[in-house]
Amino acid sequence: MAMASPAAPLPPAGGVPDGVEPAPEWLCDIGAAERFASPEAIRGALLPEHVGEFDAAFDAALTAARQTLRLYQLRLVLQVWRRVASLTERDPDEYRGGARGGGRGTAGGAAKGWQRVMG
């Protein structure tokens, strides 16, 4: 059981601390978390054109975690990128097409979720 610090009050029940909106539940989150348990696994599943965006998001989340001593943003960034990795692994050609606006999937749309978390 985690101990609460007076400087870091617990979030309200059902709420997300720091004014961060909760990420919507995604049916494949559990499987994606198992398959892509580490940032290295997530990065390895991404298309080459998405690796730089992942690196920037991950670095920003790590910086925020160091500054705030909270892991909420890092967890959310990893959740978003696990989803991207899962979709990419499922159908890289469709996901690549979505990134250009030609397919159903949108790498930019999914990956930009970290920007809402960080910004």
SULHUMO-V488250 format. One record per backbone hydrogen bond with DSSP energy under -1.0 kcal/mol. CO is the residue of the C=O (numbers start at 1). NH is the residue of the N-H. E is the energy in kcal/mol with one decimal. If there is no record, write none. Layout:
# SULHUMO-V488250
co,nh,e
CO,NH,E
CO,NH,E
This chain:
# SULHUMO-V488250
co,nh,e
5,8,-1.1
12,15,-2.5
17,20,-1.7
26,29,-2.3
28,32,-2.8
29,33,-2.5
30,34,-1.9
31,35,-2.7
32,36,-2.9
38,42,-2.2
39,43,-2.8
40,44,-2.1
42,45,-1.0
47,50,-2.4
50,54,-2.3
51,55,-2.9
52,56,-2.2
53,57,-2.3
54,58,-3.1
55,59,-2.5
56,60,-2.4
57,61,-2.2
58,62,-2.5
59,63,-2.5
60,64,-2.4
61,65,-2.4
62,66,-2.4
63,67,-2.2
64,68,-2.8
65,69,-2.1
71,75,-2.6
72,76,-2.2
73,77,-2.6
74,78,-2.5
75,79,-2.2
76,80,-2.4
77,81,-2.4
78,82,-2.2
79,83,-1.7
80,84,-1.9
81,85,-2.7
82,86,-2.6
83,87,-2.6
84,88,-2.6
85,89,-2.7
86,90,-2.1
87,91,-1.9
91,95,-2.4
92,96,-2.6
93,97,-2.3
94,98,-2.4
95,99,-1.8
97,102,-3.0
106,110,-2.3
107,111,-3.0
108,112,-1.9
110,113,-1.2
111,114,-1.4
112,116,-1.2
113,117,-1.6
114,118,-2.8
115,119,-2.6
